[in-house]
């Protein structure tokens, strides 16, 4: 069986419309930052994972306190998404979401040291994942969709431990030393990291081989995205996933990884599988598919909203009808 996982860490390549100007980087400065990171990792290795995760929570609270712009954005998003909740709940949930972001950084650095083929059950449990496993084994092509929620990286890593042929596509970091180091960390379970540039050319080959393509699908897609409901507001969402599903007539699996307490332990689950026959007779199948998987993402976020990345500018762009003054 041949299977692959395509993990887009930033924006899906087909919908990248706005390119930011690259900042100039000094090689020596980048190297110093890289050395500082390696020293930090060495220091953290003297402590167990629970201690490091508790430290990450402390750093997350500091980030919440001092990153004013990100905190304001998270609070605004939470207030709009949960208008019925108290201000105390909004602040607690937002602060906790910052803790989860920093804990993810610890997870990425320590996953290869902790998780292997013999002990993966010690760090993960599974919910409604059996059917997805069989769909992958059929090797007829599959899309997997998740969000910036808890430790989304662990999904691809554990699939690599299971022996799947995994391809992760990501935009390299501006610091080439850190980028190369982190790529190495992620590749230890068998993943192959491919540069986002040029990956579109491989899409047909990967899908035709019966691969599984996995997208992180919860970022603002700009003015040309499809606007669908997300937490009661229209959000610009990428067309890429729906277009691939329609073109190759393959199912879409919506799943998540959710941390249990402050431990390095995760529930990996599937809460929706969208099959081609469901959109076959829809008048606007692309819009329906996009709305359907977005609805499924919202559903698992609502189960524990504190693990979602509320600082994202998810609702940055607005539909034209909202911009027209009465």
N, C-alpha and C positions, 0 to 999 in steps of 0.2 A: 504494500500500500504506500502510495505517495501522498503526503499532505503537507501543506505549508501554511504558515501564519504570517500575514502581512500587517504589521503594527505601525500606524502612522502617528507619530508623536506630536505632530503639529497639525497642519491642515491637509485634507485629502488633496492629492496632486491635481486632480481634474478641475478643481474649483479655485485654484490659487490665482487670484486676480490682481492683488495689490502687493507689490514687492517693496519691502523697506530697504532703504539705503544701508549698505553695509558700513559698519564703523571700522575704522582702521585699528588694527591690533598690532601691538609690538611683541615680537616673538619672545624676547627676554622676559617681559612682564608676564606673558602667558605662562612661560615656563616656571616662573616663581610661584604663580598661583597654583599651578599643577603640583609643585613640590609641597606647598602648604597643604593641599588636599591630601596628598599621600601621607604626610606626617600626621594629619588629623585622623586618617583611617587607621594608621599604626597605633595611635593613642587609644582610639576607640576599641581596638582589638583586645586590649587588656581587660575589657569589661564584658559581661554577658549581655545577650541581646535585650533582655528585659530592662537592665540598667540603662542601656543606650536608648531604648525606646522611651523610657521615662525622661531621660535627658532631652530627647527630641520634643517631648510634650512641653517641657520647660522652655525650650527655644521657640517652639510654636507660639507660646503665650507671649514671649518677648516680641516676636514678629507681629503678633496681633496688636500689641501695645504701641509699637513704634512705626509700623508700616501704615501710616494714616490713610493713604490713598486706597490701598488694598482693603483695609478694614471698612472704610466708607462704602466701597463698591459692594463688598460682601453683605454689609448691613442693608444697603438699598435693595439688593437682590432678594434677600431673605424677607424683608418687609413686604415687597411686592408679591412674592411667591406664597407667603403665609400671613395674609392680612389678619387672620383670626388669632394669631399667636401673640402672647405678651411680649413686651420689650425685653424682659429678662430672658425669656426663651430665645429670642432672636440673638441676643448678645452671647449667650452660652453656646448656642449652635454655631455661630460664626467663629468664636474663639476655638471651639473644638475642631472645626474644619481646618484651621491653620495648624493645629497640632498634627492632624493626619497628614498634611502636606509634608511636614518635616519628618514625620515617621517614615514616609515613603522613601525619603533619601537614605535613611538608615537601612531600610529593607533592601534597596537596590544594591548597596555596598556589601551586605552580609548574606544575601540569599545564596550565592555560590558556596559559602562556607558552611551553611546550615543544612541546605536541602540537597538530597541525592536520591538515587533510585530506591534505596532501601528504607528511607525514613520519611518520604513525602507525606505519608498518612499522619505523621506526628504534627504536621504543620497545616493541614488542610482537610476540609470536609466538603462534600458535594451535594447539591440539591437540584433535582430535575435535570441532571446532566447526561443521563444514560442514552436518551434518544439522539442527542447531539453527537455522542461518541459513535453511534452506529451510522449516522449520516456521514461523518468523516471517514469511516472505514469503507463506505460505499464508493468513495473517491469520485463523486459526480460533480463536485464543486459546491462550495458553501461560503457564505459570508457570515462573519461574526462581528457584532457591533457591541461596543461598550462605551464607557464614559470616563472622564477624569474623576474617578470615584475610588477611594481607599487605595489599595495597592493593585492597580490595573496591570502592572508589569509582571506580577507573579503568574498570571494566566499563561502567558507565552512561555515562561521559564518552565513551568511544570509540564506543559505540553511537550517541551523539548525532552524532558526526562522520560516521557512515555515513548520516545522514539520517533515522533513525527519530524518530518523534514521542514524546518521552520525558517521562513524568511521574514525578517523584520525590516521595514523600510522607515527611515527616519532622517530628519534634517540634521546634519552634523552640527555640533556646537561650534561657536566662533573660536573658542580656545581649542586648537587642534590636539594639544596634549591631553587635556581632560576628556575630549571627545573620544580619542583613541582608547584611553583607559576605560571609560565607561562602556564602550562598545565591547571591549574584551571581557568585562564583567558579565555582560548580557549574553555573550556568545559561548560561555562555558558549558551550557546545557545542550549545545548543538544548534543554537540559532545562528543564522547568517544575517548580518546587518548590511543592508544595501542603502546607498545614498538615494534620497528622495528624487534627485534629478535623474531622469532617464528610466525610472521605475515603471512609468506608464507603458513603455515599450514592451515590458515583460508581462504585463497584465494578462493578455490573451493566452500566452503560453502557460502561465501559472494556473489560470482557471481551466484551460483545456486539459491540463494534467489531473484535474480533479482536486485541486488545492483548496485549502480553506484560507480565505482572506479576512483579516481582522482589522476593523477600523475603530479609532477613537472618534466618536461622532457627535461631540457636544460643544463645538466651538462655533462662534459666529461666522457665517459664510459670506458676509458682505452683501452688497446690494443685489447681486445676481443669484442669491440663494433662494430656496423655496421657503416661504414663511408658513410655519405650522405652529400649532399651540404647544407651549411648553410652560407648565405651571401658570396657566391662565393668561399668558401673553404670547403674542406672535413672535417667533424667533427665527431668524434667518438660518437655514439648515442646508447642508451640502446636498447637491444632486448626485454626486458620484456613486453613492451606495445604491440608490434606486436605479440609476442607469445601468450599472453593472448587473444587478439582479434581473432587470428586464432584458438586457442584451443576451445574457447567457442562461436565463430562465432557471436560476438557482435560488435555494431558500436563504433566508436571513435569520440568524440566531442572535438573540439579544441576551447578553449575560453580564455578570458582574463578579467582582471579588470584594468581599466585605470582611474587614478586620473584626475579630472577636476581642473585646476589651482592649487592653494596651499590649496584647501579646503578639508575637510573630505566629499568628494562627488565623486562617482565613476560611470563610465559607465561599466556595466558588459555585455559582448557580446560574441557571438559565430560567428566565421568566417569560420568554416568548419565542416561538419559532413561526416565521411568516413563510408560508409555502406559495409557490407560483400560482396554484389554482385559486388562491384567495384574491389575487389581483387580476386574474385572467379576464373578468367581465366588468372591471371597473372603468368608468368613463375617463378618469384621469389617474391611471395607475401610478405614475411617478409621484404625484402629490400624495396619493393614498399610502404608498409604501413609506414615504418619508414621515408622514404624520404617525403611522402605525409604530415604527420603531422608536420614534421620539416619545410617543406615549408610553412605550414599554420601559424606556430609560427613566422617565419620570416616576414610573411605578416603583422601580427598585430604589431610586433615590429617596422616595417618600418613606420607605421602610426604615431608613436611618439617614436623615438629611445631614447629620453632622459630619459624614464622611465625604460629602460632595465638595468640589472646589468652587465655592460661591464667589471667590474673587475674580473669576473669569468674566469677561465682558460679553456674556452670552446674548444679551439683548441690545447690543450696540447699535446695529442697523435696524431701522424701522420700515415697515411697508409703506408704499407710496400714499395709500389712503389716510394714514396717520399724519403724514407730512403736509397734506393739503389743508389749508386753513378754511374754515366754514365761511 
